[in-house]
Amino acid sequence: MADRHSIRTPLARVRGLGSAKHGTETFMLERLTSAALLILVIYIVAVVVRLIGEPRDVVIRVVGSIYVAPALIAFILVNCVHMRLGMQSIIEDYCHATVLKSVLLIANWLFCWAVALASFFAVLVISFR
């Protein structure tokens, strides 16, 4: 090993390999989205339980109402961000090939936003019917 006789300090050897300065931001955003999801899930589940057994037209009217549609859109947005962050952490932790990791991170980002956009579209179609 050629580095064994190097005069570089340990700090100089690891410079550029350390923290990316985004770990705390991601950690806090994961916690924030999970707290927001807790509140939103309680509201969405309450709406769904209330709609059990109702006819389709009543369900469509309630989902498209001004009280439920914004909460549903917020739930979708926060859920997709939380999903993206969770999968990003898994990919960064367990995928060590640089090119594959980059491809997976891009695919994760695209998939999460595709799910979000399709869901937004569905809620908006129901709301403006």
Legacy VTK file of the C-alpha trace (Angstrom):
# vtk DataFile Version 3.0
C-alpha trace
ASCII
DATASET POLYDATA
POINTS 129 float
0.000 0.000 0.000
1.634 3.239 -1.169
-0.349 5.485 1.206
1.281 3.886 4.235
4.436 5.936 3.729
2.689 9.107 2.666
3.363 12.335 4.529
-0.277 13.389 4.132
-2.257 13.771 7.321
-5.306 11.571 7.949
-7.534 14.611 7.367
-5.944 15.255 3.976
-6.461 11.604 2.971
-10.204 11.663 3.669
-10.948 15.157 2.428
-13.558 14.876 -0.304
-14.781 11.543 1.044
-16.552 12.879 4.118
-19.955 14.315 4.751
-21.968 15.599 1.819
-23.532 18.142 4.224
-27.052 16.890 3.463
-27.533 14.154 6.057
-29.135 16.354 8.692
-31.402 18.054 6.163
-32.645 14.703 4.858
-33.060 13.342 8.387
-35.105 16.341 9.495
-37.210 16.344 6.310
-38.006 12.641 6.806
-39.177 13.383 10.358
-41.169 16.437 9.281
-42.938 14.550 6.489
-43.727 11.637 8.802
-45.265 14.025 11.358
-47.312 15.717 8.620
-48.391 12.308 7.323
-49.567 11.299 10.783
-51.953 14.249 10.883
-53.077 13.852 7.273
-53.607 10.095 7.571
-55.901 10.588 10.569
-58.015 13.050 8.567
-58.086 10.916 5.389
-58.949 7.737 7.317
-61.782 9.590 9.097
-63.167 10.675 5.711
-62.857 7.156 4.274
-64.547 5.573 7.300
-67.379 8.089 6.975
-67.801 7.169 3.295
-68.030 3.399 3.805
-71.231 2.133 2.240
-72.105 5.432 0.541
-73.103 5.473 -3.138
-70.512 6.412 -5.755
-71.940 9.864 -6.458
-71.727 10.804 -2.758
-68.116 9.599 -2.586
-67.189 11.594 -5.709
-68.897 14.708 -4.303
-67.115 14.413 -0.929
-63.680 13.689 -2.450
-64.108 16.687 -4.752
-65.248 19.013 -1.981
-63.230 22.003 -0.872
-62.600 20.343 2.515
-61.272 16.994 1.299
-59.539 17.648 -2.054
-56.835 20.013 -0.685
-56.119 17.610 2.187
-55.908 14.747 -0.301
-53.504 16.713 -2.508
-51.378 17.613 0.541
-51.400 13.946 1.582
-50.249 12.879 -1.889
-47.481 15.489 -2.022
-46.132 14.774 1.459
-46.412 11.019 0.933
-44.476 11.147 -2.351
-41.730 13.307 -0.822
-41.497 10.916 2.137
-41.402 7.925 -0.215
-38.638 9.528 -2.305
-36.529 10.313 0.761
-36.915 6.804 2.160
-35.964 5.103 -1.088
-33.093 7.561 -1.562
-31.688 6.572 1.834
-31.958 2.881 0.965
-30.290 3.379 -2.424
-27.467 5.467 -0.934
-26.867 2.959 1.868
-26.954 -0.289 -0.108
-25.904 0.545 -3.669
-22.173 1.108 -3.959
-21.707 1.233 -7.741
-21.577 4.916 -8.674
-23.301 4.703 -12.055
-26.004 2.315 -10.849
-26.601 4.490 -7.786
-27.045 7.571 -9.994
-29.440 5.734 -12.308
-31.476 4.427 -9.371
-31.648 7.859 -7.723
-32.895 9.422 -10.965
-35.424 6.596 -11.459
-36.594 7.024 -7.854
-37.092 10.761 -8.367
-38.958 10.249 -11.656
-41.169 7.483 -10.257
-42.164 9.490 -7.178
-43.073 12.566 -9.206
-44.937 10.464 -11.792
-47.041 8.955 -8.995
-47.638 12.426 -7.531
-48.648 13.968 -10.868
-50.978 11.094 -11.781
-52.594 11.307 -8.348
-52.931 15.108 -8.547
-54.555 14.750 -11.939
-57.042 12.186 -10.596
-58.015 14.399 -7.652
-58.342 17.470 -9.877
-60.527 15.586 -12.391
-62.811 14.529 -9.548
-62.836 18.037 -8.058
-63.754 19.879 -11.266
-66.398 17.436 -12.473
LINES 1 130
129 0 1 2 3 4 5 6 7 8 9 10 11 12 13 14 15 16 17 18 19 20 21 22 23 24 25 26 27 28 29 30 31 32 33 34 35 36 37 38 39 40 41 42 43 44 45 46 47 48 49 50 51 52 53 54 55 56 57 58 59 60 61 62 63 64 65 66 67 68 69 70 71 72 73 74 75 76 77 78 79 80 81 82 83 84 85 86 87 88 89 90 91 92 93 94 95 96 97 98 99 100 101 102 103 104 105 106 107 108 109 110 111 112 113 114 115 116 117 118 119 120 121 122 123 124 125 126 127 128
